[in-house]
Amino acid sequence: MPVVRVVLSHMSTDEPSDPAEKHGHEHHEVEGPGYPTPAAMRTESEREKTAFVIALRVGMDVDGSDFIGVVDLDPESDTYSELVDTVEMPNKGDELHHFGWNSCSSSCHAEGLMRDHLIVPGQRSSRIHILDAEDPRNVEIETVIEPEDIFEYDLSAPHTVHCVPGGKVVISMLGDADGELPGGFLQLDQSDFSIDGHWESDRGPVEMQYDYWYQPRHNVMISTEWAAPKTYYPGFDLDDVEEGKYGDSIHIWDWESKEHQQTLTFGEEGMIPLEIRMPHDPEETQGYVGAALSSNILRFWEESDGVWEWEKVIDVEDRDHPDWDMPVPGLVTDILLSLDDQYLFFSNWLHGDMRMYDVSDFGNPRLVDRIWAGGNFADRQEIQGTEIRGAPQMLQLSRDGKRIYWTTSLFSSWDNQFYPDIGEQGSLMMKADVYPDEGRMELDEDFLVDFGDAPGGPARAHEIRWPGGDCTSDVWQ
């Protein structure tokens, strides 16, 4: 076998990527996108200076398209905490939701690959936009995969986007071509963004999809469940839960053979398991999933015999509210792990708090701090004189673990149901400073991006990404 010489070349956090720039690291040398280790991303990257933020106008009295918002995060800039650019989608009604990169640290040994394109799906339209983001301050739409091309594979409602080894992109798809079940996974070729087809070779009994995470070193991928698009599109109906139309399970897949291996069913302990995170340490075979309706955090792990088990490790108690005829669940809608796998953060969208747990003992998370901002129970209902419409929802942590940002919109029809002001005036992006050595957070009252003031009219801000990658985009082999 010939000896291949590789040299590390990763883009700085916010500068245009350039494969000719070589940066040596003490860990080992690679040539490709991202970083050789989670520690390298955490300690060697620069502070985030730009954020890409999903912004949508579905279900609003605004005759405009969804867009990618570009937010200035450079505290030395005159436009700090402002929306400095918008990349409008060519059609209306997409419901942009989650998005991701064409390549990441899972391909850091792949010579010639660059992290330079954003994959931006429309949840309602099933349209997938490919954006050239080589220059973070000059993002342009390069091509669009139309829904008809996706329906040919009997799939719809794209959600989680992960760049995977081998020059591929895999997207979880929540429905079939008619918006019913089953869903599946769509694979794209990174070289030209053509559709390869289904990722899975044998889905077994799996019907529902939502989020997924993979650990290639251990040949495993794990997926979660929401519901059929036709179930959640109109809004939340408790009768649908009682009729079994929402998920309560996660699924174990063989990463190499792409076959379903095992299902962990939580029942009432884990209703609507949405966001899933495994440690960034590629040696780990455990993780957390946030069950939205049950409002708890479940830990899962692999036993020595290869069988996966689970347990509930955090439980958020329902609370009474005078305007509700039932106890209000926290509704855990997003979770993330810091790059050093020391802290777990999650949001309770209906209660109005964002929590920080020390998970150095993974089976025994310890609450160290929380921030209340909006929602149904927070004392703080405004910032800088602006009403906090909604509550902490989508989270993104800085690579060094010292700043956490969030937006306050969940999904258009669910916003209109639970926080109708978002549908009228748009949502917010907020920030807290994090002190990992002290295990605490502090709301930054000087930071606010009000998407109610977006050019062209109010918008709902949703997922956040950093140029150069983040703790929810990158996986290591």
MIMI-896699 format. One record per residue (C-alpha): z negated, x negated, y; residue in three letters. Coordinates in nm, 2 decimals. Example, Ala and Ser with C-alpha at 12.3 -4.5 7.8 and 13.67 -1.06 7.14 Angstrom:
# residues 2
NODE, pz, px, py, residu
NODE, -0.78, -1.23, -0.45, ALA
NODE, -0.71, -1.37, -0.11, SER
***
This chain:
# residues 477
NODE, pz, px, py, residu
NODE, 0.00, 0.00, 0.00, MET
NODE, 0.09, -0.15, 0.34, PRO
NODE, -0.19, -0.23, 0.58, VAL
NODE, -0.17, 0.00, 0.89, VAL
NODE, -0.32, -0.13, 1.22, ARG
NODE, -0.47, 0.14, 1.43, VAL
NODE, -0.62, 0.12, 1.78, VAL
NODE, -0.84, 0.39, 1.94, LEU
NODE, -0.67, 0.59, 2.21, SER
NODE, -0.85, 0.89, 2.34, HIS
NODE, -0.80, 1.06, 2.67, MET
NODE, -1.08, 1.06, 2.92, SER
NODE, -1.24, 1.39, 2.98, THR
NODE, -1.01, 1.52, 3.25, ASP
NODE, -0.73, 1.27, 3.30, GLU
NODE, -0.38, 1.33, 3.17, PRO
NODE, -0.36, 1.20, 2.81, SER
NODE, -0.16, 0.89, 2.76, ASP
NODE, -0.11, 0.75, 2.41, PRO
NODE, -0.03, 0.40, 2.55, ALA
NODE, -0.38, 0.37, 2.69, GLU
NODE, -0.60, 0.19, 2.44, LYS
NODE, -0.98, 0.20, 2.44, HIS
NODE, -1.17, 0.00, 2.18, GLY
NODE, -1.49, 0.14, 2.03, HIS
NODE, -1.75, -0.04, 1.83, GLU
NODE, -1.75, 0.23, 1.56, HIS
NODE, -1.40, 0.16, 1.44, HIS
NODE, -1.05, 0.17, 1.58, GLU
NODE, -0.83, 0.46, 1.56, VAL
NODE, -0.51, 0.59, 1.72, GLU
NODE, -0.49, 0.96, 1.78, GLY
NODE, -0.66, 1.24, 1.97, PRO
NODE, -1.03, 1.28, 2.02, GLY
NODE, -1.32, 1.05, 1.92, TYR
NODE, -1.40, 0.86, 1.59, PRO
NODE, -1.75, 1.02, 1.57, THR
NODE, -1.96, 1.29, 1.74, PRO
NODE, -2.17, 1.02, 1.89, ALA
NODE, -1.87, 0.87, 2.06, ALA
NODE, -1.77, 1.20, 2.21, MET
NODE, -2.13, 1.25, 2.34, ARG
NODE, -2.19, 0.91, 2.48, THR
NODE, -1.85, 0.76, 2.57, GLU
NODE, -1.68, 1.06, 2.74, SER
NODE, -1.70, 1.12, 3.12, GLU
NODE, -1.87, 1.42, 3.28, ARG
NODE, -1.65, 1.73, 3.26, GLU
NODE, -1.46, 1.78, 3.59, LYS
NODE, -1.24, 2.07, 3.49, THR
NODE, -1.29, 2.38, 3.29, ALA
NODE, -1.02, 2.60, 3.14, PHE
NODE, -1.15, 2.96, 3.13, VAL
NODE, -0.99, 3.26, 2.96, ILE
NODE, -0.96, 3.55, 3.21, ALA
NODE, -0.83, 3.89, 3.13, LEU
NODE, -0.75, 4.22, 3.31, ARG
NODE, -0.72, 4.46, 3.01, VAL
NODE, -0.91, 4.78, 3.08, GLY
NODE, -0.93, 4.72, 3.46, MET
NODE, -0.78, 4.89, 3.76, ASP
NODE, -0.57, 4.57, 3.83, VAL
NODE, -0.20, 4.57, 3.77, ASP
NODE, -0.19, 4.21, 3.66, GLY
NODE, -0.16, 3.98, 3.36, SER
NODE, -0.43, 3.78, 3.19, ASP
NODE, -0.46, 3.42, 3.29, PHE
NODE, -0.61, 3.08, 3.22, ILE
NODE, -0.84, 2.99, 3.51, GLY
NODE, -0.88, 2.63, 3.61, VAL
NODE, -1.24, 2.57, 3.75, VAL
NODE, -1.34, 2.26, 3.94, ASP
NODE, -1.66, 2.12, 3.79, LEU
NODE, -1.66, 1.79, 3.99, ASP
NODE, -1.98, 1.80, 4.20, PRO
NODE, -1.82, 1.54, 4.44, GLU
NODE, -1.52, 1.77, 4.50, SER
NODE, -1.48, 2.00, 4.81, ASP
NODE, -1.38, 2.28, 4.57, THR
NODE, -1.67, 2.24, 4.33, TYR
NODE, -1.75, 2.56, 4.14, SER
NODE, -1.43, 2.72, 4.26, GLU
NODE, -1.13, 2.87, 4.07, LEU
NODE, -0.86, 2.63, 4.18, VAL
NODE, -0.57, 2.75, 3.98, ASP
NODE, -0.45, 3.03, 3.76, THR
NODE, -0.19, 3.02, 3.49, VAL
NODE, -0.06, 3.38, 3.46, GLU
NODE, 0.07, 3.50, 3.12, MET
NODE, 0.42, 3.64, 3.13, PRO
NODE, 0.32, 3.99, 2.99, ASN
NODE, 0.04, 4.24, 3.06, LYS
NODE, -0.22, 4.37, 2.81, GLY
NODE, -0.26, 4.06, 2.59, ASP
NODE, -0.65, 4.05, 2.60, GLU
NODE, -0.68, 3.68, 2.59, LEU
NODE, -1.00, 3.61, 2.40, HIS
NODE, -1.04, 3.27, 2.22, HIS
NODE, -0.83, 2.96, 2.24, PHE
NODE, -0.81, 2.60, 2.12, GLY
NODE, -0.62, 2.28, 2.10, TRP
NODE, -0.32, 2.16, 1.91, ASN
NODE, -0.51, 1.85, 1.78, SER
NODE, -0.86, 1.72, 1.80, CYS
NODE, -1.10, 1.46, 1.65, SER
NODE, -1.02, 1.57, 1.30, SER
NODE, -0.69, 1.39, 1.35, SER
NODE, -0.83, 1.09, 1.54, CYS
NODE, -0.67, 0.86, 1.27, HIS
NODE, -0.33, 1.02, 1.30, ALA
NODE, -0.11, 0.78, 1.50, GLU
NODE, 0.10, 0.94, 1.77, GLY
NODE, -0.08, 1.28, 1.79, LEU
NODE, -0.21, 1.38, 2.13, MET
NODE, -0.45, 1.66, 2.25, ARG
NODE, -0.20, 1.80, 2.51, ASP
NODE, -0.14, 2.17, 2.43, HIS
NODE, -0.36, 2.47, 2.44, LEU
NODE, -0.30, 2.75, 2.19, ILE
NODE, -0.38, 3.08, 2.37, VAL
NODE, -0.36, 3.40, 2.16, PRO
NODE, -0.36, 3.76, 2.28, GLY
NODE, -0.61, 3.96, 2.08, GLN
NODE, -0.45, 4.30, 2.14, ARG
NODE, -0.09, 4.19, 2.17, SER
NODE, -0.08, 3.94, 1.89, SER
NODE, 0.12, 3.72, 2.12, ARG
NODE, 0.05, 3.34, 2.10, ILE
NODE, 0.11, 3.13, 2.41, HIS
NODE, 0.16, 2.75, 2.39, ILE
NODE, 0.05, 2.58, 2.71, LEU
NODE, 0.13, 2.22, 2.81, ASP
NODE, -0.21, 2.09, 2.93, ALA
NODE, -0.14, 1.72, 2.93, GLU
NODE, -0.23, 1.72, 3.30, ASP
NODE, -0.54, 1.95, 3.33, PRO
NODE, -0.46, 2.03, 3.69, ARG
NODE, -0.10, 2.12, 3.63, ASN
NODE, -0.10, 2.35, 3.32, VAL
NODE, 0.23, 2.53, 3.23, GLU
NODE, 0.34, 2.77, 2.97, ILE
NODE, 0.58, 2.59, 2.73, GLU
NODE, 0.67, 2.86, 2.48, THR
NODE, 0.55, 3.20, 2.35, VAL
NODE, 0.53, 3.32, 1.99, ILE
NODE, 0.61, 3.69, 2.01, GLU
NODE, 0.42, 3.94, 1.80, PRO
NODE, 0.72, 4.05, 1.60, GLU
NODE, 0.73, 3.70, 1.46, ASP
NODE, 0.37, 3.72, 1.35, ILE
NODE, 0.40, 4.08, 1.21, PHE
NODE, 0.66, 3.94, 0.96, GLU
NODE, 0.36, 3.78, 0.78, TYR
NODE, 0.16, 4.11, 0.79, ASP
NODE, -0.09, 3.97, 1.03, LEU
NODE, -0.22, 4.06, 1.38, SER
NODE, -0.51, 4.01, 1.62, ALA
NODE, -0.54, 3.63, 1.64, PRO
NODE, -0.89, 3.50, 1.71, HIS
NODE, -1.03, 3.15, 1.63, THR
NODE, -0.79, 2.85, 1.68, VAL
NODE, -0.87, 2.52, 1.51, HIS
NODE, -0.67, 2.21, 1.50, CYS
NODE, -0.69, 2.07, 1.15, VAL
NODE, -0.58, 1.75, 0.98, PRO
NODE, -0.22, 1.70, 0.88, GLY
NODE, -0.06, 1.81, 1.20, GLY
NODE, -0.14, 2.18, 1.16, LYS
NODE, -0.31, 2.46, 1.36, VAL
NODE, -0.49, 2.74, 1.17, VAL
NODE, -0.57, 3.07, 1.34, ILE
NODE, -0.79, 3.34, 1.20, SER
NODE, -0.62, 3.68, 1.21, MET
NODE, -0.83, 3.99, 1.21, LEU
NODE, -0.58, 4.25, 1.09, GLY
NODE, -0.26, 4.33, 0.92, ASP
NODE, 0.06, 4.42, 1.11, ALA
NODE, -0.08, 4.77, 1.16, ASP
NODE, -0.42, 4.66, 1.29, GLY
NODE, -0.59, 4.76, 0.97, GLU
NODE, -0.73, 4.54, 0.69, LEU
NODE, -0.69, 4.29, 0.54, PRO
NODE, -0.66, 4.00, 0.79, GLY
NODE, -0.60, 3.64, 0.70, GLY
NODE, -0.51, 3.30, 0.85, PHE
NODE, -0.19, 3.20, 1.02, LEU
NODE, -0.08, 2.83, 1.01, GLN
NODE, 0.14, 2.67, 1.28, LEU
NODE, 0.31, 2.33, 1.26, ASP
NODE, 0.18, 2.12, 1.54, GLN
NODE, 0.51, 1.94, 1.60, SER
NODE, 0.71, 2.24, 1.72, ASP
NODE, 0.46, 2.53, 1.69, PHE
NODE, 0.67, 2.70, 1.43, SER
NODE, 0.50, 2.94, 1.19, ILE
NODE, 0.44, 2.80, 0.84, ASP
NODE, 0.30, 3.13, 0.71, GLY
NODE, -0.04, 3.22, 0.57, HIS
NODE, -0.29, 2.93, 0.53, TRP
NODE, -0.47, 3.09, 0.24, GLU
NODE, -0.33, 3.08, -0.11, SER
NODE, -0.57, 3.33, -0.26, ASP
NODE, -0.79, 3.54, -0.04, ARG
NODE, -0.97, 3.70, -0.34, GLY
NODE, -1.17, 4.01, -0.22, PRO
NODE, -1.18, 3.90, 0.15, VAL
NODE, -1.08, 4.18, 0.38, GLU
NODE, -1.23, 4.11, 0.72, MET
NODE, -1.20, 3.80, 0.94, GLN
NODE, -1.34, 3.67, 1.26, TYR
NODE, -1.45, 3.30, 1.32, ASP
NODE, -1.44, 3.00, 1.08, TYR
NODE, -1.56, 2.64, 1.05, TRP
NODE, -1.46, 2.37, 0.81, TYR
NODE, -1.60, 2.04, 0.67, GLN
NODE, -1.31, 1.86, 0.52, PRO
NODE, -1.53, 1.58, 0.38, ARG
NODE, -1.69, 1.84, 0.15, HIS
NODE, -1.37, 2.04, 0.09, ASN
NODE, -1.52, 2.36, 0.24, VAL
NODE, -1.42, 2.62, 0.49, MET
NODE, -1.65, 2.92, 0.58, ILE
NODE, -1.53, 3.24, 0.75, SER
NODE, -1.71, 3.53, 0.91, THR
NODE, -1.64, 3.90, 0.97, GLU
NODE, -1.60, 4.15, 1.25, TRP
NODE, -1.39, 4.46, 1.16, ALA
NODE, -1.04, 4.59, 1.15, ALA
NODE, -0.88, 4.57, 1.50, PRO
NODE, -0.83, 4.95, 1.50, LYS
NODE, -1.21, 4.98, 1.45, THR
NODE, -1.33, 4.76, 1.74, TYR
NODE, -1.05, 4.80, 1.99, TYR
NODE, -1.17, 5.14, 2.12, PRO
NODE, -1.53, 5.02, 2.16, GLY
NODE, -1.84, 5.02, 1.96, PHE
NODE, -1.93, 5.33, 1.75, ASP
NODE, -2.25, 5.33, 1.55, LEU
NODE, -2.09, 5.57, 1.30, ASP
NODE, -1.84, 5.30, 1.21, ASP
NODE, -2.14, 5.07, 1.11, VAL
NODE, -2.28, 5.35, 0.89, GLU
NODE, -1.94, 5.40, 0.73, GLU
NODE, -1.92, 5.03, 0.64, GLY
NODE, -1.64, 4.95, 0.88, LYS
NODE, -1.81, 4.64, 1.02, TYR
NODE, -1.88, 4.32, 0.83, GLY
NODE, -2.20, 4.18, 0.68, ASP
NODE, -2.08, 3.88, 0.49, SER
NODE, -1.94, 3.52, 0.51, ILE
NODE, -1.69, 3.37, 0.28, HIS
NODE, -1.67, 3.02, 0.12, ILE
NODE, -1.32, 2.87, 0.07, TRP
NODE, -1.19, 2.57, -0.11, ASP
NODE, -1.04, 2.37, 0.18, TRP
NODE, -0.78, 2.19, -0.03, GLU
NODE, -0.66, 2.47, -0.26, SER
NODE, -0.71, 2.73, 0.02, LYS
NODE, -0.87, 2.97, -0.23, GLU
NODE, -1.17, 3.20, -0.19, HIS
NODE, -1.47, 3.07, -0.39, GLN
NODE, -1.78, 3.27, -0.30, GLN
NODE, -1.91, 3.55, -0.07, THR
NODE, -2.26, 3.56, 0.08, LEU
NODE, -2.35, 3.92, 0.16, THR
NODE, -2.63, 3.97, 0.41, PHE
NODE, -2.65, 4.35, 0.42, GLY
NODE, -2.88, 4.48, 0.70, GLU
NODE, -3.01, 4.13, 0.76, GLU
NODE, -2.68, 4.01, 0.89, GLY
NODE, -2.47, 4.30, 1.03, MET
NODE, -2.16, 4.18, 1.22, ILE
NODE, -2.18, 3.80, 1.15, PRO
NODE, -1.96, 3.66, 1.43, LEU
NODE, -1.98, 3.30, 1.55, GLU
NODE, -2.03, 3.02, 1.29, ILE
NODE, -2.13, 2.66, 1.35, ARG
NODE, -2.18, 2.37, 1.11, MET
NODE, -2.33, 2.04, 1.22, PRO
NODE, -2.09, 1.79, 1.37, HIS
NODE, -2.22, 1.53, 1.12, ASP
NODE, -1.94, 1.55, 0.86, PRO
NODE, -2.19, 1.47, 0.58, GLU
NODE, -2.38, 1.80, 0.63, GLU
NODE, -2.33, 2.11, 0.41, THR
NODE, -2.52, 2.37, 0.60, GLN
NODE, -2.49, 2.57, 0.91, GLY
NODE, -2.58, 2.88, 1.12, TYR
NODE, -2.41, 3.21, 1.18, VAL
NODE, -2.51, 3.46, 1.45, GLY
NODE, -2.53, 3.82, 1.33, ALA
NODE, -2.46, 4.02, 1.64, ALA
NODE, -2.59, 4.37, 1.55, LEU
NODE, -2.88, 4.25, 1.34, SER
NODE, -2.96, 4.01, 1.62, SER
NODE, -3.06, 3.71, 1.42, ASN
NODE, -2.96, 3.37, 1.31, ILE
NODE, -2.89, 3.30, 0.95, LEU
NODE, -2.88, 2.96, 0.79, ARG
NODE, -2.66, 2.89, 0.49, PHE
NODE, -2.64, 2.58, 0.27, TRP
NODE, -2.49, 2.44, -0.04, GLU
NODE, -2.71, 2.37, -0.34, GLU
NODE, -2.67, 2.07, -0.57, SER
NODE, -2.48, 2.28, -0.82, ASP
NODE, -2.22, 2.38, -0.56, GLY
NODE, -2.35, 2.74, -0.51, VAL
NODE, -2.42, 2.85, -0.15, TRP
NODE, -2.74, 3.02, -0.04, GLU
NODE, -2.87, 3.17, 0.28, TRP
NODE, -3.19, 3.27, 0.46, GLU
NODE, -3.28, 3.43, 0.80, LYS
NODE, -3.44, 3.17, 1.03, VAL
NODE, -3.45, 3.34, 1.37, ILE
NODE, -3.50, 3.71, 1.44, ASP
NODE, -3.46, 3.87, 1.78, VAL
NODE, -3.66, 4.19, 1.80, GLU
NODE, -3.51, 4.51, 1.94, ASP
NODE, -3.66, 4.64, 2.27, ARG
NODE, -3.71, 4.98, 2.41, ASP
NODE, -3.53, 5.07, 2.73, HIS
NODE, -3.57, 5.40, 2.93, PRO
NODE, -3.19, 5.45, 2.95, ASP
NODE, -3.13, 5.41, 2.58, TRP
NODE, -3.20, 5.66, 2.31, ASP
NODE, -3.25, 5.39, 2.05, MET
NODE, -3.40, 5.04, 2.06, PRO
NODE, -3.17, 4.79, 2.22, VAL
NODE, -3.06, 4.50, 2.00, PRO
NODE, -3.03, 4.15, 2.15, GLY
NODE, -2.66, 4.14, 2.03, LEU
NODE, -2.62, 3.77, 1.95, VAL
NODE, -2.26, 3.71, 2.05, THR
NODE, -2.22, 3.33, 2.07, ASP
NODE, -2.39, 3.03, 1.93, ILE
NODE, -2.33, 2.65, 1.95, LEU
NODE, -2.48, 2.32, 1.84, LEU
NODE, -2.51, 2.02, 2.06, SER
NODE, -2.30, 1.72, 1.96, LEU
NODE, -2.61, 1.54, 1.82, ASP
NODE, -2.70, 1.85, 1.62, ASP
NODE, -3.04, 1.86, 1.78, GLN
NODE, -3.03, 2.18, 1.97, TYR
NODE, -2.90, 2.53, 1.89, LEU
NODE, -2.81, 2.76, 2.18, PHE
NODE, -2.73, 3.13, 2.16, PHE
NODE, -2.68, 3.44, 2.38, SER
NODE, -2.83, 3.78, 2.36, ASN
NODE, -2.57, 3.98, 2.55, TRP
NODE, -2.75, 4.31, 2.57, LEU
NODE, -3.10, 4.18, 2.64, HIS
NODE, -2.98, 3.92, 2.90, GLY
NODE, -3.12, 3.59, 2.78, ASP
NODE, -2.97, 3.26, 2.66, MET
NODE, -3.20, 3.06, 2.42, ARG
NODE, -3.24, 2.69, 2.33, MET
NODE, -3.39, 2.59, 1.99, TYR
NODE, -3.49, 2.25, 1.86, ASP
NODE, -3.32, 2.23, 1.52, VAL
NODE, -3.41, 1.88, 1.42, SER
NODE, -3.57, 2.05, 1.12, ASP
NODE, -3.26, 2.26, 1.04, PHE
NODE, -3.45, 2.51, 0.83, GLY
NODE, -3.72, 2.57, 1.09, ASN
NODE, -3.57, 2.62, 1.43, PRO
NODE, -3.82, 2.60, 1.72, ARG
NODE, -3.77, 2.80, 2.04, LEU
NODE, -3.81, 2.56, 2.33, VAL
NODE, -3.67, 2.75, 2.63, ASP
NODE, -3.47, 3.05, 2.75, ARG
NODE, -3.30, 3.16, 3.06, ILE
NODE, -3.29, 3.53, 3.17, TRP
NODE, -2.99, 3.63, 3.38, ALA
NODE, -2.86, 3.99, 3.40, GLY
NODE, -2.85, 4.22, 3.10, GLY
NODE, -3.09, 4.51, 3.04, ASN
NODE, -3.42, 4.32, 3.06, PHE
NODE, -3.39, 4.02, 3.29, ALA
NODE, -3.60, 4.02, 3.61, ASP
NODE, -3.32, 3.81, 3.76, ARG
NODE, -3.03, 4.05, 3.84, GLN
NODE, -2.84, 3.85, 4.10, GLU
NODE, -2.75, 3.50, 4.20, ILE
NODE, -2.64, 3.39, 4.55, GLN
NODE, -2.66, 3.75, 4.65, GLY
NODE, -2.41, 3.86, 4.38, THR
NODE, -2.50, 4.11, 4.11, GLU
NODE, -2.50, 3.95, 3.77, ILE
NODE, -2.25, 4.18, 3.60, ARG
NODE, -2.31, 4.15, 3.22, GLY
NODE, -2.53, 3.88, 3.07, ALA
NODE, -2.49, 3.54, 2.91, PRO
NODE, -2.22, 3.57, 2.65, GLN
NODE, -1.96, 3.29, 2.58, MET
NODE, -2.13, 2.95, 2.60, LEU
NODE, -2.00, 2.60, 2.64, GLN
NODE, -2.22, 2.28, 2.65, LEU
NODE, -2.13, 1.96, 2.82, SER
NODE, -2.05, 1.67, 2.58, ARG
NODE, -2.36, 1.48, 2.69, ASP
NODE, -2.57, 1.79, 2.63, GLY
NODE, -2.70, 1.81, 2.98, LYS
NODE, -2.53, 2.11, 3.12, ARG
NODE, -2.46, 2.45, 2.97, ILE
NODE, -2.21, 2.70, 3.12, TYR
NODE, -2.16, 3.07, 3.03, TRP
NODE, -1.95, 3.37, 3.11, THR
NODE, -2.06, 3.73, 3.10, THR
NODE, -1.78, 3.94, 2.95, SER
NODE, -1.76, 4.02, 2.57, LEU
NODE, -1.45, 4.23, 2.51, PHE
NODE, -1.27, 4.47, 2.74, SER
NODE, -1.37, 4.81, 2.58, SER
NODE, -1.72, 4.69, 2.49, TRP
NODE, -1.77, 4.57, 2.85, ASP
NODE, -1.67, 4.91, 2.98, ASN
NODE, -1.91, 5.07, 2.74, GLN
NODE, -2.22, 4.86, 2.80, PHE
NODE, -2.16, 4.70, 3.15, TYR
NODE, -1.90, 4.91, 3.33, PRO
NODE, -1.94, 4.71, 3.65, ASP
NODE, -1.75, 4.43, 3.48, ILE
NODE, -1.45, 4.65, 3.44, GLY
NODE, -1.46, 4.73, 3.81, GLU
NODE, -1.56, 4.40, 3.97, GLN
NODE, -1.50, 4.13, 3.71, GLY
NODE, -1.74, 3.89, 3.54, SER
NODE, -1.91, 3.57, 3.63, LEU
NODE, -1.94, 3.21, 3.52, MET
NODE, -2.28, 3.05, 3.55, MET
NODE, -2.45, 2.72, 3.46, LYS
NODE, -2.79, 2.57, 3.38, ALA
NODE, -2.90, 2.21, 3.37, ASP
NODE, -3.03, 2.10, 3.03, VAL
NODE, -3.30, 1.83, 2.98, TYR
NODE, -3.27, 1.74, 2.61, PRO
NODE, -3.55, 1.48, 2.62, ASP
NODE, -3.79, 1.75, 2.75, GLU
NODE, -3.65, 2.05, 2.56, GLY
NODE, -3.59, 2.27, 2.86, ARG
NODE, -3.33, 2.43, 3.09, MET
NODE, -3.31, 2.52, 3.45, GLU
NODE, -3.07, 2.77, 3.61, LEU
NODE, -2.85, 2.60, 3.87, ASP
NODE, -2.86, 2.85, 4.15, GLU
NODE, -2.59, 2.66, 4.35, ASP
NODE, -2.33, 2.72, 4.08, PHE
NODE, -2.14, 3.04, 4.06, LEU
NODE, -1.78, 3.13, 3.99, VAL
NODE, -1.72, 3.50, 4.06, ASP
NODE, -1.41, 3.61, 3.88, PHE
NODE, -1.43, 3.93, 4.09, GLY
NODE, -1.27, 3.72, 4.36, ASP
NODE, -0.98, 3.59, 4.15, ALA
NODE, -0.64, 3.58, 4.31, PRO
NODE, -0.46, 3.91, 4.23, GLY
NODE, -0.78, 4.10, 4.17, GLY
NODE, -1.09, 4.09, 3.95, PRO
NODE, -1.08, 3.96, 3.60, ALA
NODE, -1.31, 3.92, 3.29, ARG
NODE, -1.40, 3.56, 3.23, ALA
NODE, -1.45, 3.47, 2.86, HIS
NODE, -1.42, 3.15, 2.66, GLU
NODE, -1.45, 2.80, 2.82, ILE
NODE, -1.29, 2.48, 2.71, ARG
NODE, -1.30, 2.12, 2.84, TRP
NODE, -1.00, 1.89, 2.86, PRO
NODE, -1.08, 1.62, 2.61, GLY
NODE, -1.26, 1.85, 2.37, GLY
NODE, -1.60, 2.00, 2.33, ASP
NODE, -1.87, 2.08, 2.07, CYS
NODE, -1.70, 2.40, 1.96, THR
NODE, -1.34, 2.26, 1.93, SER
NODE, -1.38, 1.94, 1.74, ASP
NODE, -1.45, 1.87, 1.37, VAL
NODE, -1.49, 1.53, 1.21, TRP
NODE, -1.36, 1.42, 0.87, GLN
***
